[in-house]
Amino acid sequence: MTTVEKHFPSDFLWGTATSAYQIEGAVHEDGRGESIWDRFSHTPGKTKFGQTGDIACDHYHRYPEDLDLMRELGLASYRFSIAWPRIFPEGKGKINQAGLDFYKRIIEGLHQRQLTPMATLYHWDLPQALQDAGGWMNRDTALRFAEYAEAMYRQLGASVPFWITHNEPWVAAFVGHLQGRHAPGIKDLPSAVKASHHLLYSHGLATQLFRDHKVAGQIGITLNLTPAYPTHDTPEDHAAAWRNDGYGNRWFLDPIFRGSYPADIVEWFAQHHRLEMDYVQAGDLAVIQQPIDFLGINYYFPNRISAADESKFLALTNSPTIGETSFRGWEVVPAAFADLLKRVQRDYGDTPIYITENGSAFADLKRAKDGSVNDGDRLSYLHTHLEAVADAIDAGVPVKGYYAWSMLDNYEWAEGYDERFGIIEVDFATQKRTPKRSARWYQQIVANNGLPSLPSELEALAQRYRNCPIGPQE
């Protein structure tokens, strides 16, 4: 009999998450239009080894097997994204019925397996035709997004109880338009800030339409939130960490919950970059502040910020690190996760929270006797971060569910196929799926609605994860 150390609320929702471009493949089938990631990934030098999502996990053809695996693991929910260019190949106009039918099959398959759908409307795959017209720097794109959202509510609203407008708009805006590491590959701060506003405005418009149509479900937005801690206990480092928090977290939380952008960051942009937000029109922030039913939070790592290296203010990178790190070099700090969840409730109220992504990439080099991946590092990551979620719930934070990232090894954007986040291994040469040790562990967690005792050989690693401090080191 499994000994359970920490229990979760009886209605806690357990799931996994994916995104369309990372798993579907079939980019030229059934009328799908070109997305910015098709264009970006096929541009030489933009992705590792020039790899693309043309095939990815071939989920478009193999989705029944993938849904069966979810059911085998005992999951209660699946978070997926809808590819806008499958529905509207040019970003607007007439619905592409073949693309819509694919998602109808997905949703029907989920219901047949007693899995609750959670649909994300935008996970970075903007139709290229809209990018050619200015993309998220063009206010009109927000209006086209609202039309797309409205069409999805009409077509799928009766069968999808949870909707997410955007996944990680910070990444879409700043990694795509400032750092240039993601599509559309622009490197310009004013463009990034303008894109961020239009992304938020489109979220507000889509939320308004959800209410107008009285869709029988819940709607929210998913933010990647990265706690920022001063490297040293000095006024300068504390100030630098607060600026980093403003740019990475408050820039999205404040307009959604308070109807305003953080004044310190607006002033910083104006003083240091001569950036004026004259495209923010009267009424925009009221639209953005539409009440949401839940907040999705994606958490991976914290930031450690020093005033001596102010470049991190715009890079939002995870260095220096003092603890264990993942394959990508992200620091593993579950205590920062609990701290973040408590902070969100303290500063922004009791809106229900779903952890819509949490996970990590590791090398996956160890094998069990049966040939499956023996990923004790990922298992320990998930376990200790679920301990952090349980700690936050015990403190009164209204966390209602958890979605492990990711269900499958997939196409990891500009990093190609090297970085594997999945709890299920994908052999990309054969498309064979094999649950990893972490998947079987997650299966136990779901079955028991709680955390069993860790295997003894992993306790030392888990303890190093738990012991990594979050405050300044001097």
Buried (B, 14 or more C-beta within 10 A) or exposed (E): EEEBEBEBEEEBBBBBBBBBBBBBBBBEBBEBBBBBBBBBBBBEEBBEEEBBBBBBBBBBBBBEEBBEBBBEBBBBBBBBBBBBBBBBBBBBEEBBEEBBEBBBEBBEBBEEBEBBBBBBBBBBBBBBBBBBBBBBBBBBBBBBBBBBBBBBBEBBBEBBBBBBBBBBBBBBBBBBBBBBBBBBBBEEBBBBBBBBBBBBBBBBBBBBBBEEEEBEBBBBBBBBBBBBBBBBEBEEBBBBBBBBBBBBBBBBBBBBBBBEBBEBBBEBBEEEEEBEBEBBEEEBBEBBBBEBBBBBBBBBBBBBBBBEBBEBBBBBBBBEBEBBBBBBEBBBBBBBBBBBBBBBBEEBEEBBBBBBBBBBBBEBEEEEEEEBBBBBBBBBBBBBBBBBBBBBBEEEBBBBBBBBBBBBBBBBBBBBBEBBBBBBBBEBEEBEBBBBBBBBBBBBBBBBBBBBEBBEEBEEBBEBBBEBEBEBEE
